[in-house]
Amino acid sequence: MKNYCLVILIALVSFLCLPCSAQRIFNNIPSGPGIEKVYISKAAINMVQGSLISRGTNSFYSIRDKIKKIEEIEIVSCENAANLTYVKNLIMRDLNGMNLEPVIEMEDDDEKTVIYVSKNRNEKNETDLVIILNYDRMEISVVALRGVIAMGQ
């Protein structure tokens, strides 16, 4: 009986830890002074979506029409001058190794913002990855959204 309970306990813990084992895009970027990394899992996103819908937040409904099913969000930011070049090179290397196309590019003085989408699209013109990159000479930030994201109207 103890062995049976132990097997069930191990299976349950493994099942609950499964969402935490997702392959992160910027996993190779170290944490450190001036470097922030945030990962938001599907379970956390689902809790927020339910909360916002039940409160009737109007702006969320228009976003939800475009973002049908977010699986995860990953954010990396570096404001440390000593690590900035290193982190920027890691981010750019990761982005260059992916099947992405820029859809929006904006420049203002020394600040640049680029929004990339995955070239992998289904018949409904939905993509599985959107990356928002923003950088200037003092900092860099990147946000990755994984899921089913509508690219059409």
Residue frames relative to the residue before (quaternion, step in Angstrom):
aa qw qx qy qz dx dy dz
M 1.0000 0.0000 0.0000 0.0000 0.00 0.00 0.00
K 0.6378 0.5228 -0.3319 0.4579 3.59 1.01 -0.80
N 0.6453 0.5177 -0.3248 0.4583 3.59 0.99 -0.82
Y 0.6311 0.5370 -0.3241 0.4563 3.58 1.00 -0.84
C 0.6697 0.4858 -0.2903 0.4809 3.61 0.92 -0.91
L 0.6402 0.5291 -0.3246 0.4526 3.58 1.01 -0.79
V 0.6477 0.5112 -0.3152 0.4688 3.59 0.97 -0.84
I 0.6513 0.4995 -0.3156 0.4760 3.60 0.95 -0.82
L 0.6470 0.5210 -0.3171 0.4576 3.59 0.96 -0.84
I 0.6621 0.4916 -0.3053 0.4762 3.60 0.92 -0.88
A 0.6508 0.5103 -0.3199 0.4624 3.60 0.94 -0.84
L 0.6567 0.5113 -0.3104 0.4593 3.59 0.96 -0.85
V 0.6639 0.4917 -0.3071 0.4723 3.60 0.88 -0.89
S 0.6409 0.5191 -0.3236 0.4637 3.60 0.98 -0.81
F 0.6525 0.5154 -0.3094 0.4615 3.59 0.97 -0.84
L 0.6865 0.4827 -0.2842 0.4637 3.58 0.94 -0.86
C 0.6856 0.4715 -0.2822 0.4774 3.60 1.12 -0.59
L 0.4635 0.7180 -0.4262 0.2968 3.60 1.21 -0.32
P 0.6726 0.4831 -0.3386 0.4467 3.69 0.80 -0.76
C 0.6355 0.5400 -0.3327 0.4402 3.60 1.14 -0.51
S 0.6578 0.5405 -0.3062 0.4259 3.59 1.19 -0.34
A 0.3208 0.7675 -0.5027 0.2354 3.61 1.20 0.29
Q 0.5003 -0.6456 0.4897 0.3053 3.55 -1.13 0.68
R 0.2199 -0.7952 0.5547 0.1080 3.55 -0.49 1.16
I 0.5333 -0.6565 0.4409 0.3002 3.54 -1.06 0.78
F 0.8047 0.2491 -0.1035 0.5289 3.57 0.82 -0.99
N 0.1654 0.8289 -0.5116 0.1542 3.55 1.03 0.83
N 0.6588 0.5376 -0.3081 0.4266 3.60 1.12 -0.58
I 0.5737 0.5713 -0.3904 0.4383 3.60 1.23 -0.14
P 0.3552 -0.7680 0.4910 0.2073 3.59 -0.62 1.09
S 0.4411 -0.6177 0.5633 0.3264 3.54 -1.27 0.35
G 0.2251 0.7706 -0.5765 0.1521 3.54 -1.16 0.47
P 0.7554 -0.3509 0.2632 0.4868 3.56 -1.27 -0.19
G 0.8422 0.1470 -0.1354 0.5008 3.56 -0.78 1.04
I 0.6533 0.4550 -0.3171 0.5154 3.60 1.28 0.09
E 0.0641 -0.7985 0.5986 0.0014 3.56 -0.69 1.11
K 0.0553 -0.7754 0.6289 0.0126 3.54 -1.01 0.89
V 0.0293 -0.7857 0.6175 -0.0218 3.56 -0.90 0.99
Y 0.0305 -0.7688 0.6387 0.0109 3.55 -1.02 0.86
I 0.0864 -0.7858 0.6122 0.0184 3.57 -0.83 1.03
S 0.3116 -0.7917 0.5047 0.1460 3.55 -0.55 1.20
K 0.6963 -0.4575 0.3589 0.4209 3.53 -1.35 0.22
A 0.6422 0.5330 -0.3303 0.4408 3.60 0.96 -0.83
A 0.6660 0.4874 -0.3049 0.4753 3.60 0.95 -0.83
I 0.6367 0.5258 -0.3238 0.4618 3.59 1.01 -0.80
N 0.6481 0.5224 -0.3184 0.4535 3.58 0.95 -0.84
M 0.6281 0.5241 -0.3417 0.4627 3.61 1.03 -0.72
V 0.6694 0.4917 -0.3001 0.4691 3.60 0.94 -0.86
Q 0.6418 0.5297 -0.3352 0.4417 3.59 0.90 -0.86
G 0.6657 0.4997 -0.3077 0.4610 3.59 0.89 -0.89
S 0.6482 0.5233 -0.3099 0.4583 3.55 1.00 -0.84
L 0.6935 0.4748 -0.2914 0.4568 3.61 0.84 -0.89
I 0.6460 0.5183 -0.3298 0.4531 3.58 0.96 -0.79
S 0.6781 0.5027 -0.3074 0.4392 3.58 0.90 -0.87
R 0.6724 0.4713 -0.3000 0.4855 3.61 1.18 -0.45
G 0.4431 -0.7292 0.4296 0.2957 3.58 1.27 -0.15
T 0.2428 0.7766 -0.5426 0.2085 3.60 1.02 0.73
N 0.3894 -0.7750 0.4520 0.2083 3.59 -0.34 1.26
S 0.6607 0.5232 -0.3266 0.4279 3.61 0.89 -0.85
F 0.6203 0.5591 -0.3560 0.4195 3.58 1.04 -0.60
Y 0.6231 0.5573 -0.3560 0.4177 3.59 0.99 -0.71
S 0.6615 0.4924 -0.3254 0.4627 3.62 0.93 -0.77
I 0.6326 0.5004 -0.3327 0.4886 3.60 1.05 -0.67
R 0.6617 0.5209 -0.3194 0.4345 3.58 0.88 -0.84
D 0.5769 0.5739 -0.3839 0.4364 3.60 1.13 -0.50
K 0.7155 0.4256 -0.2419 0.4984 3.59 1.02 -0.80
I 0.7491 0.2930 -0.1686 0.5697 3.57 0.98 -0.82
K 0.1755 -0.8501 0.4906 0.0768 3.53 0.15 1.31
K 0.8193 -0.0414 0.0796 0.5663 3.54 0.90 -0.85
I 0.1022 -0.7954 0.5969 0.0254 3.57 -0.10 1.28
E 0.2666 -0.7722 0.5610 0.1337 3.55 -0.83 1.01
E 0.7902 -0.1532 0.1319 0.5786 3.57 0.98 -0.83
I 0.1967 -0.7390 0.6331 0.1200 3.51 -1.33 0.45
E 0.0478 -0.7849 0.6178 0.0005 3.53 -0.95 0.93
I 0.0487 -0.8000 0.5978 -0.0185 3.57 -0.87 1.00
V 0.0110 -0.7635 0.6457 -0.0076 3.54 -1.02 0.90
S 0.0207 0.7901 -0.6105 0.0501 3.55 -0.95 0.93
C 0.0343 -0.7887 0.6138 0.0080 3.58 -1.01 0.82
E 0.0431 -0.7981 0.6007 -0.0175 3.54 -0.81 1.11
N 0.5247 0.6327 -0.4035 0.4020 3.57 1.30 0.05
A 0.4343 -0.7341 0.4602 0.2464 3.58 -0.54 1.20
A 0.6440 0.5417 -0.3278 0.4294 3.59 1.02 -0.75
N 0.7599 0.3627 -0.1879 0.5057 3.61 1.07 -0.71
L 0.4507 0.7478 -0.4234 0.2416 3.59 1.24 -0.34
T 0.6862 0.4750 -0.2987 0.4630 3.61 0.76 -0.94
Y 0.6485 0.5249 -0.3130 0.4539 3.57 0.95 -0.90
V 0.6901 0.4689 -0.2783 0.4758 3.60 0.84 -0.99
K 0.6353 0.5249 -0.3336 0.4577 3.61 0.96 -0.81
N 0.6542 0.5070 -0.3148 0.4645 3.60 0.94 -0.83
L 0.6425 0.5128 -0.3247 0.4678 3.62 1.00 -0.76
I 0.6580 0.5039 -0.3083 0.4671 3.58 0.92 -0.90
M 0.6842 0.4813 -0.2961 0.4611 3.59 0.83 -0.95
R 0.6188 0.5317 -0.3453 0.4638 3.61 1.03 -0.70
D 0.6520 0.5083 -0.3102 0.4694 3.58 0.97 -0.87
L 0.6821 0.4879 -0.2941 0.4585 3.59 0.88 -0.92
N 0.6573 0.5123 -0.3161 0.4534 3.60 0.97 -0.80
G 0.6790 0.4916 -0.2905 0.4615 3.59 1.15 -0.52
M 0.6353 0.5226 -0.3239 0.4673 3.56 1.28 -0.02
N 0.5145 -0.6344 0.4881 0.3074 3.56 -1.28 0.43
L 0.2579 0.7943 -0.4934 0.2434 3.58 0.50 1.28
E 0.1144 -0.7507 0.6402 0.1162 3.51 -1.30 0.39
P 0.4319 -0.6825 0.5137 0.2894 3.60 -0.99 0.78
V 0.1642 -0.7942 0.5779 0.0909 3.58 -0.92 0.89
I 0.7754 0.0842 -0.0643 0.6226 3.58 1.22 -0.46
E 0.0035 0.7642 -0.6449 0.0129 3.55 -1.03 0.89
M 0.0021 -0.7917 0.6098 -0.0368 3.57 -0.88 0.99
E 0.0478 -0.7798 0.6239 0.0211 3.55 -1.07 0.80
D 0.0428 0.7673 -0.6372 0.0585 3.52 -1.02 0.91
D 0.7970 -0.1156 -0.0024 0.5928 3.56 -0.36 1.30
D 0.7941 -0.2575 0.1882 0.5174 3.62 -0.58 -1.08
E 0.5694 0.5891 -0.3817 0.4279 3.60 1.28 0.15
K 0.0626 -0.7938 0.6049 0.0088 3.55 -0.98 0.91
T 0.0722 -0.7703 0.6332 0.0225 3.55 -1.07 0.86
V 0.0069 -0.7818 0.6229 -0.0273 3.55 -0.93 0.98
I 0.1530 -0.7535 0.6323 0.0948 3.56 -1.00 0.87
Y 0.1253 -0.7912 0.5984 0.0163 3.52 -0.74 1.18
V 0.0948 -0.7530 0.6436 0.0991 3.55 -1.23 0.51
S 0.5637 -0.5842 0.4652 0.3531 3.51 -1.21 0.54
K 0.4507 -0.6780 0.5089 0.2797 3.56 -1.08 0.73
N 0.5457 0.5959 -0.3989 0.4337 3.58 1.28 -0.15
R 0.1345 0.7895 -0.5833 0.1356 3.58 -0.38 1.24
N 0.3911 -0.6995 0.5436 0.2496 3.53 -1.19 0.58
E 0.7521 -0.4046 0.2763 0.4409 3.57 -1.32 -0.07
K 0.6722 0.4741 -0.2964 0.4853 3.62 1.20 -0.37
N 0.4651 -0.6899 0.4193 0.3632 3.59 1.33 0.21
E 0.4054 0.6712 -0.5005 0.3668 3.56 0.96 0.95
T 0.2350 -0.7680 0.5830 0.1223 3.54 -1.03 0.84
D 0.4259 -0.7161 0.4959 0.2446 3.58 -1.23 0.38
L 0.7935 0.1982 -0.0970 0.5672 3.60 1.25 -0.15
V 0.0033 0.7494 -0.6621 0.0089 3.55 -1.04 0.92
I 0.0748 -0.7918 0.6060 0.0159 3.56 -0.91 0.97
I 0.1384 -0.7675 0.6238 0.0517 3.54 -0.92 1.02
L 0.0665 -0.8041 0.5901 -0.0279 3.56 -0.60 1.22
N 0.0342 0.7824 -0.6194 0.0549 3.56 -0.87 0.99
Y 0.1734 0.7945 -0.5686 0.1239 3.57 -0.81 0.95
D 0.0389 -0.7319 0.6778 0.0573 3.48 -1.40 0.38
R 0.7431 -0.4214 0.2563 0.4522 3.58 -1.18 -0.21
M 0.7143 0.4543 -0.2475 0.4714 3.61 1.24 -0.31
E 0.8216 0.0296 0.0087 0.5692 3.62 1.12 -0.47
I 0.1467 -0.7501 0.6359 0.1071 3.52 -1.37 0.31
S 0.0145 -0.7756 0.6309 -0.0095 3.55 -1.09 0.82
V 0.0142 -0.7831 0.6217 -0.0051 3.55 -1.05 0.78
V 0.1071 -0.7705 0.6276 0.0312 3.54 -1.04 0.92
A 0.0942 -0.7855 0.6107 0.0339 3.57 -0.85 1.00
L 0.1111 -0.7700 0.6274 0.0339 3.55 -0.90 1.04
R 0.0738 -0.7819 0.6183 0.0282 3.57 -0.76 1.05
G 0.4523 0.6614 -0.5158 0.3033 3.53 -1.07 0.79
V 0.5941 -0.4951 0.4406 0.4557 3.55 -1.12 -0.68
I 0.0294 0.8202 -0.5626 0.0994 3.54 -0.33 1.32
A 0.3667 -0.7529 0.5092 0.1984 3.58 -0.63 1.17
M 0.2302 -0.7828 0.5674 0.1107 3.54 -0.92 0.97
G 0.6065 0.5652 -0.3495 0.4365 3.59 1.25 -0.25
Q 0.7865 -0.3194 0.2419 0.4700 3.52 -1.29 -0.45
